[in-house]
């Protein structure tokens, strides 16, 4: 738990140029180790979601600092479109789970977080790719 919080604090406070794909891999590995313990798996996935969301914000801000005005306009439009797509996708994920049963199991919630995490991670990787 402390390790995850420390990693999150380091990522949020890192200079933008040290944001790398390796950072994602490290967080992904730590998340898998947390899941492998078999305890509080939902918390592991929730923490990882929050870390990916923070990385998304850091990567976007790094792009704002590095890109030209015209490139940033394109990125901003792209990001707005992505956010709309994300909101629709996440709403569908939640809706599908609620429709599936009256009682939502922990496994269903884990699967939902996995899908959400993958969606955000893909965007973080794309943003970091723009920094190269």
Short mmCIF file of the C-alpha atoms (twelve columns), coordinates in Angstrom:
data_MODEL
# 
_entry.id   MODEL 
# 
loop_
_atom_site.group_PDB 
_atom_site.id 
_atom_site.type_symbol 
_atom_site.label_atom_id 
_atom_site.label_alt_id 
_atom_site.label_comp_id 
_atom_site.label_asym_id 
_atom_site.label_seq_id 
_atom_site.Cartn_x 
_atom_site.Cartn_y 
_atom_site.Cartn_z 
_atom_site.pdbx_PDB_model_num 
ATOM 1   C CA . UNK A 1   0.000   0.000   0.000   1 
ATOM 2   C CA . UNK A 2   2.709   2.469   1.015   1 
ATOM 3   C CA . UNK A 3   4.683   1.547   -2.087  1 
ATOM 4   C CA . UNK A 4   1.728   2.361   -4.339  1 
ATOM 5   C CA . UNK A 5   1.155   5.716   -2.643  1 
ATOM 6   C CA . UNK A 6   4.849   6.537   -2.902  1 
ATOM 7   C CA . UNK A 7   4.848   5.676   -6.607  1 
ATOM 8   C CA . UNK A 8   1.833   7.901   -7.161  1 
ATOM 9   C CA . UNK A 9   3.450   10.819  -5.346  1 
ATOM 10  C CA . UNK A 10  6.644   10.398  -7.356  1 
ATOM 11  C CA . UNK A 11  4.784   10.293  -10.652 1 
ATOM 12  C CA . UNK A 12  2.664   13.335  -9.894  1 
ATOM 13  C CA . UNK A 13  5.710   15.352  -8.821  1 
ATOM 14  C CA . UNK A 14  8.052   14.221  -11.621 1 
ATOM 15  C CA . UNK A 15  9.280   16.674  -14.197 1 
ATOM 16  C CA . UNK A 16  7.273   16.212  -17.363 1 
ATOM 17  C CA . UNK A 17  10.215  14.983  -19.402 1 
ATOM 18  C CA . UNK A 18  10.815  12.021  -17.092 1 
ATOM 19  C CA . UNK A 19  7.379   10.645  -17.853 1 
ATOM 20  C CA . UNK A 20  8.175   7.483   -19.782 1 
ATOM 21  C CA . UNK A 21  6.524   4.331   -20.920 1 
ATOM 22  C CA . UNK A 22  8.711   2.600   -18.359 1 
ATOM 23  C CA . UNK A 23  6.798   4.431   -15.599 1 
ATOM 24  C CA . UNK A 24  3.614   2.741   -16.800 1 
ATOM 25  C CA . UNK A 25  5.318   -0.630  -16.889 1 
ATOM 26  C CA . UNK A 26  6.542   -0.175  -13.306 1 
ATOM 27  C CA . UNK A 27  3.060   0.736   -12.084 1 
ATOM 28  C CA . UNK A 28  1.556   -2.131  -14.053 1 
ATOM 29  C CA . UNK A 29  4.015   -4.557  -12.445 1 
ATOM 30  C CA . UNK A 30  3.251   -3.239  -8.961  1 
ATOM 31  C CA . UNK A 31  -0.464  -3.540  -9.634  1 
ATOM 32  C CA . UNK A 32  -0.002  -7.146  -10.752 1 
ATOM 33  C CA . UNK A 33  2.015   -7.909  -7.619  1 
ATOM 34  C CA . UNK A 34  -0.771  -6.415  -5.514  1 
ATOM 35  C CA . UNK A 35  -3.357  -8.519  -7.370  1 
ATOM 36  C CA . UNK A 36  -1.215  -11.646 -7.004  1 
ATOM 37  C CA . UNK A 37  -1.425  -11.295 -3.227  1 
ATOM 38  C CA . UNK A 38  -5.127  -12.061 -3.605  1 
ATOM 39  C CA . UNK A 39  -6.120  -9.591  -0.901  1 
ATOM 40  C CA . UNK A 40  -8.133  -6.444  -1.544  1 
ATOM 41  C CA . UNK A 41  -7.920  -6.958  -5.292  1 
ATOM 42  C CA . UNK A 42  -10.595 -4.360  -5.947  1 
ATOM 43  C CA . UNK A 43  -8.525  -1.816  -4.040  1 
ATOM 44  C CA . UNK A 44  -5.468  -2.755  -6.133  1 
ATOM 45  C CA . UNK A 45  -7.393  -2.044  -9.333  1 
ATOM 46  C CA . UNK A 46  -8.924  1.135   -7.939  1 
ATOM 47  C CA . UNK A 47  -5.506  2.420   -6.893  1 
ATOM 48  C CA . UNK A 48  -4.092  1.581   -10.322 1 
ATOM 49  C CA . UNK A 49  -6.997  3.428   -11.957 1 
ATOM 50  C CA . UNK A 50  -6.185  6.525   -9.889  1 
ATOM 51  C CA . UNK A 51  -2.493  6.244   -10.804 1 
ATOM 52  C CA . UNK A 52  -3.283  5.957   -14.511 1 
ATOM 53  C CA . UNK A 53  -5.652  8.912   -14.271 1 
ATOM 54  C CA . UNK A 54  -2.910  10.972  -12.610 1 
ATOM 55  C CA . UNK A 55  -0.437  9.922   -15.290 1 
ATOM 56  C CA . UNK A 56  -2.952  10.971  -17.927 1 
ATOM 57  C CA . UNK A 57  -3.095  14.467  -16.449 1 
ATOM 58  C CA . UNK A 58  0.676   14.728  -16.079 1 
ATOM 59  C CA . UNK A 59  1.279   13.528  -19.651 1 
ATOM 60  C CA . UNK A 60  -1.290  15.984  -21.049 1 
ATOM 61  C CA . UNK A 61  0.290   18.880  -19.137 1 
ATOM 62  C CA . UNK A 62  3.720   17.843  -20.408 1 
ATOM 63  C CA . UNK A 63  2.379   17.952  -23.957 1 
ATOM 64  C CA . UNK A 64  0.994   21.443  -23.326 1 
ATOM 65  C CA . UNK A 65  4.473   22.619  -22.368 1 
ATOM 66  C CA . UNK A 66  6.259   21.050  -25.325 1 
ATOM 67  C CA . UNK A 67  3.927   21.381  -28.288 1 
ATOM 68  C CA . UNK A 68  3.528   24.412  -30.505 1 
ATOM 69  C CA . UNK A 69  0.305   26.414  -30.384 1 
ATOM 70  C CA . UNK A 70  -1.039  24.752  -33.525 1 
ATOM 71  C CA . UNK A 71  -0.058  21.279  -32.304 1 
ATOM 72  C CA . UNK A 72  -1.686  22.000  -28.964 1 
ATOM 73  C CA . UNK A 73  -4.934  23.062  -30.648 1 
ATOM 74  C CA . UNK A 74  -5.017  19.717  -32.449 1 
ATOM 75  C CA . UNK A 75  -4.195  17.844  -29.227 1 
ATOM 76  C CA . UNK A 76  -6.863  19.722  -27.282 1 
ATOM 77  C CA . UNK A 77  -9.533  18.803  -29.843 1 
ATOM 78  C CA . UNK A 78  -8.269  15.219  -29.821 1 
ATOM 79  C CA . UNK A 79  -8.363  15.117  -26.022 1 
ATOM 80  C CA . UNK A 80  -11.908 16.480  -25.862 1 
ATOM 81  C CA . UNK A 81  -13.028 13.821  -28.341 1 
ATOM 82  C CA . UNK A 82  -11.214 11.139  -26.314 1 
ATOM 83  C CA . UNK A 83  -12.841 12.331  -23.063 1 
ATOM 84  C CA . UNK A 84  -16.291 12.095  -24.649 1 
ATOM 85  C CA . UNK A 85  -15.493 8.618   -25.940 1 
ATOM 86  C CA . UNK A 86  -14.196 7.635   -22.479 1 
ATOM 87  C CA . UNK A 87  -17.326 8.878   -20.749 1 
ATOM 88  C CA . UNK A 88  -19.577 6.940   -23.114 1 
ATOM 89  C CA . UNK A 89  -17.474 3.783   -22.794 1 
ATOM 90  C CA . UNK A 90  -17.299 3.925   -18.989 1 
ATOM 91  C CA . UNK A 91  -21.042 4.567   -18.750 1 
ATOM 92  C CA . UNK A 92  -21.648 1.509   -20.942 1 
ATOM 93  C CA . UNK A 93  -19.325 -0.631  -18.798 1 
ATOM 94  C CA . UNK A 94  -21.188 0.364   -15.645 1 
ATOM 95  C CA . UNK A 95  -24.555 -0.086  -17.301 1 
ATOM 96  C CA . UNK A 96  -23.664 -3.554  -18.611 1 
ATOM 97  C CA . UNK A 97  -22.623 -4.675  -15.138 1 
ATOM 98  C CA . UNK A 98  -25.780 -3.327  -13.513 1 
ATOM 99  C CA . UNK A 99  -27.959 -5.007  -16.147 1 
ATOM 100 C CA . UNK A 100 -26.191 -8.344  -15.777 1 
ATOM 101 C CA . UNK A 101 -27.389 -9.077  -12.236 1 
ATOM 102 C CA . UNK A 102 -29.054 -7.490  -9.270  1 
ATOM 103 C CA . UNK A 103 -25.921 -8.154  -7.253  1 
ATOM 104 C CA . UNK A 104 -22.633 -7.014  -8.763  1 
ATOM 105 C CA . UNK A 105 -19.835 -9.389  -7.836  1 
ATOM 106 C CA . UNK A 106 -16.281 -8.388  -7.014  1 
ATOM 107 C CA . UNK A 107 -15.137 -10.216 -10.146 1 
ATOM 108 C CA . UNK A 108 -17.437 -8.077  -12.291 1 
ATOM 109 C CA . UNK A 109 -16.063 -4.937  -10.684 1 
ATOM 110 C CA . UNK A 110 -12.501 -6.143  -11.229 1 
ATOM 111 C CA . UNK A 111 -13.288 -6.743  -14.887 1 
ATOM 112 C CA . UNK A 112 -14.791 -3.262  -15.168 1 
ATOM 113 C CA . UNK A 113 -11.688 -1.678  -13.615 1 
ATOM 114 C CA . UNK A 114 -9.483  -3.723  -15.936 1 
ATOM 115 C CA . UNK A 115 -11.312 -2.365  -18.971 1 
ATOM 116 C CA . UNK A 116 -11.221 1.195   -17.615 1 
ATOM 117 C CA . UNK A 117 -7.526  0.934   -16.752 1 
ATOM 118 C CA . UNK A 118 -6.663  -0.414  -20.185 1 
ATOM 119 C CA . UNK A 119 -8.600  2.385   -21.858 1 
ATOM 120 C CA . UNK A 120 -6.800  5.100   -19.881 1 
ATOM 121 C CA . UNK A 121 -3.404  3.412   -20.159 1 
ATOM 122 C CA . UNK A 122 -3.717  3.359   -23.944 1 
ATOM 123 C CA . UNK A 123 -4.307  7.128   -23.944 1 
ATOM 124 C CA . UNK A 124 -1.415  7.780   -21.550 1 
ATOM 125 C CA . UNK A 125 0.905   5.815   -23.835 1 
ATOM 126 C CA . UNK A 126 -0.329  7.823   -26.834 1 
ATOM 127 C CA . UNK A 127 0.295   11.135  -25.045 1 
ATOM 128 C CA . UNK A 128 3.761   10.083  -23.902 1 
ATOM 129 C CA . UNK A 129 4.472   9.093   -27.498 1 
ATOM 130 C CA . UNK A 130 3.800   12.685  -28.552 1 
ATOM 131 C CA . UNK A 131 6.586   13.865  -26.228 1 
ATOM 132 C CA . UNK A 132 9.313   12.100  -28.174 1 
# 
